[in-house]
Amino acid sequence: MAGSKGEKHIYTLYDSKANLSCIHPDVLDGLEVPTHLGRVRIIGTADEGHFIEVTQRVSLDFYMDDVLLSDEFLVIPGLSEEALIGAATMQK
């Protein structure tokens, strides 16, 4: 991943069923400064009836199969992976 502050190799999960890309806030140190969303997002989790309020996002570059791509990542506290790339934002 690469942002305005630098780049680093992180473990990223590609999820063909996700429609958003997400990143854990701890990963952003040295990569990018998050910006506030114009509208807060309420995201459902795998636990029925449990939701997370998302207030920040970042735009990052990354490579997939040697192709440079960019995406907006919602900053999700407690995300189980370092980052998740949603399939609705890109086609493989």
C-alpha positions in Angstrom: 0.0 0.0 0.0 1.1 3.5 -0.7 -0.1 6.9 0.6 1.1 10.5 0.8 3.3 9.7 3.8 5.0 6.5 2.5 4.4 2.9 1.7 4.5 -0.5 3.3 3.7 -4.1 2.7 0.6 -5.2 4.5 -1.5 -8.3 4.6 -4.6 -7.6 2.4 -7.6 -9.8 2.0 -9.5 -9.7 -1.3 -13.2 -10.3 -0.6 -15.4 -11.1 -3.6 -18.5 -10.5 -1.5 -17.5 -7.2 0.0 -18.8 -4.0 -1.6 -16.4 -1.7 0.3 -12.7 -1.6 0.9 -11.6 -1.2 4.5 -8.4 -0.7 6.5 -7.5 -1.0 10.2 -6.5 2.4 11.7 -3.2 1.0 13.1 -2.0 0.2 9.6 -2.2 3.9 8.6 0.9 5.0 10.6 3.4 6.1 8.0 1.0 5.7 5.1 -1.7 8.3 5.1 -3.7 10.8 7.2 -7.4 9.8 7.4 -10.0 12.4 6.4 -13.5 12.7 7.8 -16.4 11.4 5.8 -19.0 14.0 4.9 -21.6 11.6 6.2 -21.1 9.0 8.9 -21.5 5.4 7.7 -23.2 2.7 9.8 -21.8 -0.6 8.7 -23.3 -4.0 9.6 -21.0 -6.7 10.8 -21.1 -10.5 10.7 -22.7 -10.5 14.1 -26.5 -10.1 13.7 -27.6 -6.7 15.0 -24.1 -5.4 15.5 -23.1 -2.2 13.6 -19.9 -0.1 13.5 -19.9 3.7 13.0 -17.4 4.8 10.4 -16.2 8.4 10.4 -13.0 8.4 8.4 -11.5 7.3 5.0 -8.2 7.2 3.1 -7.3 6.9 -0.5 -4.4 4.5 -1.1 -2.6 3.0 -4.1 -1.7 -0.7 -4.2 -0.6 -3.4 -6.7 -2.6 -6.4 -7.7 -1.0 -8.8 -10.2 1.6 -6.1 -11.0 -1.2 -3.6 -11.9 -1.2 -0.3 -10.0 -4.7 0.4 -8.6 -6.2 3.1 -6.3 -9.2 2.8 -3.9 -10.9 4.6 -1.1 -10.7 2.6 2.2 -13.0 3.2 5.1 -11.1 3.2 8.4 -12.6 0.5 10.5 -11.5 0.1 14.2 -11.5 -3.5 15.2 -11.2 -4.8 11.6 -9.9 -8.4 11.8 -7.5 -8.0 8.8 -5.0 -5.2 8.1 -7.0 -4.3 5.0 -9.8 -5.7 2.9 -10.3 -4.9 -0.8 -14.0 -5.2 -1.9 -14.8 -6.7 -5.2 -17.5 -4.1 -6.1 -14.7 -1.5 -6.4 -12.6 -3.5 -8.8 -12.8 -6.4 -11.2 -10.1 -9.1 -11.3 
